[in-house]
Amino acid sequence: MRTYPIPPYPNGWFRVAFSDEVPVNGVKPVKYFGRDLVIFRGEDRQARVMDAHCPHLGAHVGMGGKVVDNTIKCPYHGWRFDGSGTCVEVPFSSKIPPQAKLNAWPIVERNGVIFAHYHAEGFAPDFEIPDIPEYNSGQFAHGRTGRMIRAHIQETQENMIDTGHFNFIHHGFRECPKVVEWQEDGRHFRVALKALSEYGPFVSPATFSFDVYGVGLQVVHVEAKMSFVIVFVITPIDEESMDFRFMVLFKKSRFRIFSAIMQRVLMNRVMAEISEDIPVWENKTFPSRPVLAEQDRDLIRFRKWNHQFYSFPKPRAEQAASVPSERA
């Protein structure tokens, strides 16, 4: 975005679909990172993600394309591509052009989410998406929701560290949360906050533990009067917007109606909190040299850790040095 001095797309793993959105033999067109993509699932039940436009005459293979065995068939002229993006059939032709390929994205399917790996320089993944115990235990119910937000994804990253905004935006806290734990471990970051939360006349201690894996996955454990887990899976759509999705996981009740009520209450509560941030995100700038207060030290500390997920353009002198001379 023009108002952001950082690249629009961080590197790492990002949600491109929830697993149940792509059934066996299903095809789903999506747009992320400013690119048209296609997701499909073959008869082997494996999901694949590829660039969407056929190298033949540019048809979008996700718009009317069909799954054949474990390949996807272009709706325009019937060219078929396997999971690696290689063309395996050109109807009515004895030869397949060697350049007939679609770019295939590295993916992993975990916790009910299909993640694709983006890297501005084309580097391979160097960290993994973890299993979320609560999701895979079978003991937790879950619901999900989200919306498109016109802002840079960095805003969602910094929101958890900016403890000073809690009292002014969310109004559900007796005092600003305090950082009680801070861990930086390669691509994984963990911070825990403690606060006194207010719900009407009730005041209770609350702990929020954030586990951040890259930029595309945040797992938040909330321990308060009501304990639950929030899984944020957020993906840039283009240079000016992001697809903001999250799941809420909570312990199942033997009474289905109670679980259904709890799901609605928690989803509405989390969405209400996020909705208070959105107008600020969508209308603020991102100063490269902000004027800071003492309590902003943790924010700058976090920015330094988060810096690793961006590919910044090389300075001109460095670019020139990397270009071989004519004599060489």
C-alpha positions in Angstrom: 0.0 0.0 0.0 1.2 3.5 -0.7 0.9 4.5 2.9 3.0 1.6 4.1 6.9 1.6 3.9 6.9 -2.2 3.9 6.2 -4.7 1.1 2.5 -5.5 0.7 3.0 -9.3 1.0 5.0 -11.0 3.8 6.6 -14.3 3.2 5.4 -17.5 4.8 2.3 -19.8 5.1 -1.2 -18.3 4.6 -4.7 -19.7 4.4 -6.1 -20.0 0.9 -9.2 -22.0 1.9 -10.8 -24.1 4.7 -10.6 -27.8 4.0 -14.3 -28.3 3.8 -14.5 -25.6 1.1 -12.7 -27.9 -1.4 -14.3 -31.4 -1.4 -13.0 -34.4 -3.4 -13.2 -33.4 -7.1 -13.9 -29.9 -6.1 -12.5 -26.8 -7.7 -12.3 -23.4 -6.0 -11.0 -20.1 -7.7 -9.5 -17.6 -5.3 -7.4 -14.4 -5.4 -4.5 -13.8 -3.0 -1.2 -11.9 -3.2 -2.7 -10.0 -6.2 -2.8 -13.3 -8.2 -5.6 -15.5 -9.5 -5.2 -19.0 -8.0 -7.1 -22.3 -8.3 -7.4 -24.9 -5.6 -8.6 -28.4 -6.4 -8.8 -31.8 -4.7 -8.2 -35.0 -6.6 -9.5 -38.5 -6.0 -6.5 -39.1 -3.7 -8.0 -36.5 -1.4 -4.9 -34.3 -1.7 -5.5 -30.5 -2.2 -3.4 -28.6 -4.8 -2.9 -24.9 -5.3 -1.7 -23.5 -8.6 -1.7 -20.2 -10.6 -5.0 -20.1 -12.4 -4.4 -19.0 -16.0 -3.7 -21.7 -18.6 -0.3 -21.1 -20.4 -2.1 -22.0 -23.7 -4.4 -19.0 -24.3 -4.9 -17.7 -20.7 -8.2 -19.3 -19.6 -8.9 -19.4 -15.9 -8.8 -23.1 -15.1 -10.8 -22.5 -11.9 -13.7 -21.0 -13.8 -15.4 -24.1 -15.2 -12.3 -26.4 -14.9 -12.9 -30.1 -13.9 -10.9 -32.5 -11.8 -10.0 -35.7 -13.8 -8.3 -38.3 -11.5 -5.7 -36.1 -9.8 -5.4 -33.5 -12.5 -7.3 -30.4 -13.4 -8.7 -29.9 -16.9 -8.9 -26.5 -18.5 -12.4 -25.6 -19.6 -11.3 -23.9 -22.8 -9.3 -26.5 -24.8 -9.1 -29.5 -22.4 -5.4 -29.2 -21.5 -4.8 -31.2 -18.2 -2.3 -30.3 -15.5 -1.2 -32.5 -12.6 -0.5 -31.5 -9.0 3.0 -30.3 -9.9 1.6 -28.0 -12.6 3.0 -30.1 -15.4 0.8 -30.5 -18.5 0.0 -34.2 -19.0 -2.4 -34.0 -21.9 -3.1 -31.8 -24.9 -6.2 -33.2 -26.7 -5.7 -33.9 -30.4 -2.0 -33.4 -30.2 0.8 -35.9 -30.2 3.2 -33.6 -28.4 3.0 -31.6 -25.2 4.9 -28.2 -25.4 7.7 -28.3 -22.7 6.7 -24.8 -21.6 3.1 -26.0 -20.8 3.2 -25.6 -17.0 1.3 -23.9 -14.3 3.1 -22.7 -11.2 2.3 -25.0 -8.3 2.4 -23.6 -4.8 3.8 -25.5 -1.7 0.9 -26.3 0.5 0.1 -28.0 3.8 -3.3 -28.9 5.1 -3.6 -28.8 8.8 -6.2 -28.0 11.5 -9.0 -27.8 8.8 -7.1 -25.2 6.8 -5.3 -25.3 3.4 -2.2 -23.2 3.7 -0.1 -22.1 0.7 3.4 -20.8 1.0 4.3 -17.4 -0.5 7.8 -16.0 -0.9 8.6 -12.9 -2.9 12.0 -14.4 -3.9 10.7 -17.9 -4.5 12.4 -19.5 -1.5 11.1 -22.8 -0.2 9.3 -23.0 3.2 11.6 -23.0 6.2 9.1 -23.5 9.1 6.1 -25.7 9.7 2.5 -25.1 10.6 1.9 -26.8 13.9 -1.0 -29.0 14.9 -3.4 -27.3 17.2 -4.2 -29.8 20.0 -7.7 -28.4 20.7 -8.8 -28.6 17.1 -7.5 -32.2 16.7 -8.7 -33.6 20.1 -12.3 -34.0 19.1 -13.3 -32.4 22.4 -13.7 -28.9 21.1 -16.5 -27.4 19.0 -15.6 -24.6 16.7 -17.2 -21.9 14.5 -15.6 -19.5 12.1 -16.3 -16.2 10.4 -14.5 -13.2 9.0 -14.5 -10.4 6.4 -12.4 -8.4 4.0 -10.5 -5.5 5.5 -8.9 -2.7 3.6 -5.6 -2.6 5.4 -2.1 -4.1 5.5 -1.8 -7.4 7.3 0.9 -5.9 9.5 -1.8 -4.1 11.4 -3.2 -7.4 12.7 0.2 -8.5 13.8 0.9 -5.5 15.9 -2.5 -5.2 17.4 -1.7 -7.8 20.1 1.5 -5.9 21.2 -0.1 -2.4 21.2 -1.4 -2.8 24.7 -2.0 1.0 25.0 -5.0 0.8 22.6 -7.0 -1.7 24.7 -8.5 0.8 27.0 -9.4 3.3 24.3 -10.7 1.1 21.5 -12.1 -2.0 23.3 -13.3 -0.5 26.7 -13.4 -4.0 28.2 -10.4 -3.6 30.5 -10.0 -2.0 33.9 -6.3 -1.3 33.0 -3.9 -1.8 30.1 -2.8 -5.4 29.8 0.7 -6.2 31.1 3.2 -8.4 29.2 4.1 -11.3 31.4 5.8 -13.6 28.9 7.9 -13.0 25.8 9.6 -15.7 23.6 11.2 -15.4 20.2 12.1 -18.7 18.7 13.0 -18.4 15.0 9.7 -18.1 13.0 7.6 -18.6 16.2 6.8 -15.8 18.6 4.9 -16.1 21.9 3.6 -13.3 24.1 1.3 -13.5 27.1 -0.8 -10.6 28.5 -2.6 -10.3 31.8 -5.4 -7.9 32.5 -8.5 -7.2 34.5 -11.4 -7.6 32.1 -14.8 -6.0 32.6 -18.2 -7.5 31.5 -20.9 -5.2 32.7 -20.6 -5.1 36.5 -18.2 -8.1 36.6 -14.5 -7.7 36.8 -12.2 -10.8 36.5 -8.5 -11.5 35.8 -7.8 -12.6 32.2 -4.8 -14.0 30.4 -4.3 -13.9 26.7 -1.5 -16.1 25.3 -0.6 -15.4 21.6 1.4 -18.0 19.6 2.4 -16.5 16.2 3.7 -18.6 13.4 4.9 -16.3 10.6 2.3 -13.7 9.7 -0.5 -15.9 8.5 -1.3 -17.8 11.8 -2.0 -16.6 15.3 -3.3 -19.0 18.0 -4.7 -17.2 21.0 -5.6 -19.0 24.3 -8.0 -16.9 26.4 -8.2 -17.8 30.1 -10.9 -15.8 31.9 -14.4 -16.5 33.2 -14.9 -18.2 29.9 -11.9 -20.1 28.4 -11.5 -20.6 24.7 -9.1 -20.6 21.7 -9.1 -18.2 18.8 -7.3 -19.2 15.6 -6.6 -16.2 13.3 -5.8 -17.1 9.7 -5.3 -13.9 7.7 -4.1 -13.6 4.1 -3.3 -10.6 1.8 -5.7 -10.3 -1.1 -3.9 -7.5 -2.9 -1.9 -4.5 -2.0 -4.8 -2.8 -0.3 -6.8 -5.5 1.4 -6.7 -8.7 3.4 -9.0 -11.7 4.0 -9.5 -11.7 7.8 -10.7 -15.1 9.0 -10.8 -16.7 12.4 -12.0 -19.8 14.2 -13.2 -20.0 17.8 -12.7 -23.3 19.6 -14.4 -24.1 22.9 -15.0 -27.2 25.0 -18.0 -29.2 23.8 -21.0 -29.6 26.0 -23.1 -32.8 26.1 -26.0 -30.5 25.4 -25.9 -29.5 21.7 -28.2 -26.5 22.2 -25.8 -25.1 24.8 -22.8 -25.6 22.4 -24.7 -23.8 19.7 -25.5 -20.9 22.0 -21.9 -20.7 23.2 -20.6 -20.7 19.6 -22.9 -17.8 18.7 -21.9 -15.8 21.9 -18.2 -16.3 21.4 -18.2 -15.6 17.7 -20.2 -12.4 18.3 -17.9 -11.3 21.1 -14.7 -11.8 19.1 -16.1 -10.2 16.0 -17.4 -7.2 18.1 -13.9 -6.7 19.5 -12.3 -6.9 16.0 -14.9 -4.5 14.6 -13.7 -1.8 17.0 -10.2 -2.0 15.5 -11.2 -2.1 11.8 -12.2 1.6 11.3 -8.8 2.6 12.8 -6.9 0.1 10.5 -8.7 1.2 7.4 -8.1 4.9 7.9 -4.6 5.2 9.6 -1.2 5.6 8.0 1.9 3.7 9.0 4.7 6.2 9.8 8.2 4.9 9.1 9.5 7.0 11.9 6.7 7.1 14.5 6.9 9.4 17.6 6.8 6.9 20.4 6.1 6.8 24.1 7.8 4.7 26.8 5.1 2.0 26.7 5.8 1.4 22.9 9.1 -0.3 23.6 7.5 -3.8 23.1 6.0 -2.7 19.8 9.4 -1.8 18.4 10.9 -5.0 19.8 8.2 -7.0 18.0 8.7 -5.1 14.7 12.4 -6.1 14.7 11.3 -9.8 15.1 8.6 -9.5 12.5 11.0 -7.8 10.0 12.3 -11.3 9.0 9.1 -12.1 7.0 9.5 -9.3 4.4 11.7 -9.2 1.3 12.9 -5.7 1.0 14.3 -4.3 -2.3 18.1 -4.2 -2.4 19.8 -0.8 -2.4 20.9 0.3 -5.8 24.6 0.0 -5.0 24.0 -3.6 -3.9 22.0 -4.3 -7.0 24.8 -2.9 -9.2 27.4 -5.0 -7.4 25.4 -8.2 -8.1 25.3 -7.5 -11.9 28.4 -9.1 -13.6 30.5 -6.7 -15.7 31.1 -7.2 -19.4 34.7 -8.2 -18.8 33.5 -11.0 -16.5 
